[in-house]
Amino acid sequence: MIKYLPYVVPIISLIGLIYLFLRYINLFLKINKLEDEFASIVNHTFRTPITRILWIAKELDNRDLSQEERSTYVQNINNATDRILGIVDIIAGIKKISDISGYYFEAISLREIVEKSMVNYREKIKEKNISFSVSPFHGIPLLSVDLKKITFVINALIENAVCYTPNNGRIVIDCIADNKNLTFYVGDSGIGLTSLDKLRIFSRFYRNKKAVLMNTDGMGLCLYLSKKIVKRHHGKIYAKSEGVDKGSTFFVKLPFKK
């Protein structure tokens, strides 16, 4: 055995180098794949609202438009602009979301955030004839959170419910509390989740095929960032679904004391 030792050591070293090389190649391919995917998503997501703004701006030149029609067009421009700013905030805030020093905690009413969020999706809800039920949140105390970041989470959950719920569907928003935690949830009758979806739904860039078909503007980042935000609040975010086309419910569980 000893006589083969001079050959064994170089072979082991060579195997180690090959392993490291393959690991490097694998990592390189993953990074480039993510970069290409991210560039494609951002390009498409920016292009859609900008194109919409340009189209509406041309329509506003039409002198035959009524005041009500003009107001609607202006509101649509504002919505598209907010969409672009939201994308910028997502991209610019990825690092900040992970940095706990960038969080400012204050006592807020979750119901007020929900009411403001619903205004953004009122037109889409009406267009799809969605039955929208929101609890009055009676007896729910104020919660100490970062207002801007928790608003981002709630907006993401409501937007997903509206986007992935078909015409004449339903959405339910409610909140329950015990002595230690508050649990906010958004339930819908939409496309539902598979077992794989439930495992990967909060992963970066993850979107299932049905979601991509229903909403081509999605980036696959909102739920990923929502999980990071909720984690920084010492909370938990998770989803439940009975399967494809059976709807889904997203839960955010937050402690009363951070």
ZIGI-V928281 format. One record per pair of residues at least 12 apart in sequence whose C-alpha atoms are under 8 Angstrom apart, sorted by the first residue. I is the first residue (numbers start at 1). J is the second residue. Records with the same first field share a line. If there is no record, write none. Layout:
I: J, J
This chain:
38: 205
41: 217, 218, 219
42: 219
44: 217
45: 217, 218, 219
46: 84, 87
48: 217
49: 80, 81, 83, 84
50: 80, 81, 84
52: 77, 80
53: 76, 77, 80, 81
56: 73, 76, 77
60: 73
79: 120
90: 221, 222
94: 225
97: 225, 228, 229
98: 228, 229, 232
100: 232
103: 146
104: 145, 146, 147
105: 144, 145, 146, 147
106: 143, 144, 145, 146, 147
107: 142, 143, 144, 145
108: 142, 143, 144, 145, 147
109: 141, 142, 143
110: 142, 143
111: 136, 137
113: 151, 154
114: 154, 155
117: 151, 154, 155, 158
118: 158
121: 159, 162
124: 162
125: 162
128: 166, 167, 168, 169
129: 167, 168, 169
130: 165, 166, 167, 168, 169, 170, 171
131: 168, 169, 170, 171
132: 170, 171, 172
133: 170, 171, 172, 173
134: 172, 173, 174
135: 173, 174, 175
137: 174, 175, 176
140: 175, 176, 177
143: 256
144: 256, 257, 258
145: 233
149: 229
150: 229, 230
152: 226
153: 222, 223, 226, 229
156: 222, 223, 226
157: 186, 223, 250
158: 186
161: 186, 187, 188, 190
163: 214, 215
164: 190, 191, 211, 214, 215
165: 188, 189, 190, 191, 247
166: 189, 190, 191
169: 188, 189, 190
170: 188, 189
171: 186, 187, 188, 189
172: 186, 187, 188
173: 185, 186, 187
174: 186
180: 255, 256, 257
181: 253, 254, 255, 256
182: 253, 254, 255, 256
183: 251, 252, 253, 254
184: 251, 252, 253
185: 249, 250, 251, 252
186: 249, 250, 251
187: 247, 248, 249, 250
188: 247, 248, 249
189: 245, 246, 247, 248
190: 245, 246, 247, 248
191: 210, 211, 244, 245, 246, 247, 248
192: 241, 242, 243, 244, 245, 246, 247, 248
193: 240, 241, 242, 243, 244, 245, 246, 247, 248
194: 241, 243, 244
195: 243
198: 239, 240
201: 223, 224
202: 223, 224, 227
203: 220, 221, 223, 224
204: 220, 221, 224
205: 219, 220, 221, 224
206: 220, 221
207: 220
230: 252, 254
233: 254, 255, 258
234: 254, 255, 258
235: 252, 253, 254, 255
236: 251, 252, 253, 254
237: 250, 251, 252, 253
238: 250, 251, 252
239: 251
